[in-house]
Amino acid sequence: MNLLEQFKEVSNYFSPKIVAEVNDQYVKIAKIKGQEVPWHNHEFEDELFYIIEGTLLMEIENKPNITMKCGDMFVVPKGINHRVSSIDECLIMLIETKTAKHTGEIITDITKTIKEQLL
């Protein structure tokens, strides 16, 4: 699988697409542009972010902001409030357990169910 080719099927920002499964984890890709991701956490799951293309601002509550660039990886530990944004389009890969909710317990217009992420 070529991840860059998979991004051609992602038409909306903040809408993760599941592209693979590894044991109890989903491998997801998403396009980020703007600031629509709300502050949220995943109470029981860590979340891995890997930057494929572009620049991502990672905000972690009570910590300095992190500017992530192509090739950077960051793991948000379970229970930690965070949000991401990008001025220009950013392509990311996520690895999350199959039980992780897209925006934690926070429901907004961008929140996607697992079923929606599989389409």
N, C-alpha and C positions, 0 to 999 in steps of 0.2 A: 504494500500500500504506500502511496506517496501522499503525505499529509497536505502538501500544497495543492495537489489535485482535489483532495477532499474538500478544501475550503471553497472551491467553485460551487459546491452545493449548499453553502451557508449563505443565505441571502440577507438575514436580519442580524443586527448587532444584539449582543447580550442573549443570544439564543443558542446554547450549547447543543452540539450534535454528537451523539455517541457513535464512535467509529470502531471500537474494539472492546473486548472484555478480557481481563486477566484475573483468573481466580474470582475473588469477590470484589473486584475493582472494575470501574468503567474508565476507558480512555475517551476523553471528549475533546472536541475542538470548538473554538468560539472566536467570533470577531468582536472586538471591543472598540467603541468610539463614543465618547461622551461620558457623562457622569450619572447614568441611570441606576447603577448597581447600588442598592441601599446598604447601610451598615447592617451586618448580619454575622452570625456564627453558626458553626456546625457542632452541636453539643457533644456528639460522640465520635466524630470523624475528622481526621486530618485532611487537608486538601493541598495537592501539589499543583503549582503553576509553572509552566515552561513557556518561554517566549520564543515563538517561531519567527515573527517578523514585527517590527515596530517597537514602540516604547509604551510601557504600562506603568502607571502610578499605583503602587501598593500602599494602602493606608492600613496601619495596625493601631488599634486603640492604645493610647498612652505610650506610643513608640514613635521615633522619627519616621517620616515617609521614606519609602524605598522606590527609586526609579529603576525599573527593570528594562533591560534591552535584549535584543536578539541573542539567544543562547543562555540567558539567565534562568535560573530555577529557584523557586522559593516554596517552602512548605509552611502553610498556616496550620499551627497546632489546633486540635479540637478545642472548642470552647472560647476561642479568641475572636473578638469582634474585628471585622475587617471589611474593606470595600476596595474596589479597583475602578480605575478610570483611565481614559486615554484621549489626548487632544486629537491625534490623527488615528487612522485605523491601525489596530494592533491585532495580530493573529496569535492566539494562545492555545496550548494544549493543557488539559487538566487531567489529573488522575484522582478519582474519588471512589470511595466505597459505594456499592450499589444502593445503599440506604441513604446516602447524602442528599438532602433536599437542595435544590438550586440556590435559593436565597435563604436557607435555614428556615426559621419559623416566620420570617417576614414575607408577606405576600404583596407583590406590586404588579404593575402592568407587564413587567419583563419576566416574571416568575414562570418557569416552565416545569411541567411534570416530567417524570422519567419517560412516560409514554410519548410526550411531545418531543423529547430529546432523541428518541429512537427513530422518528420519522425522517 
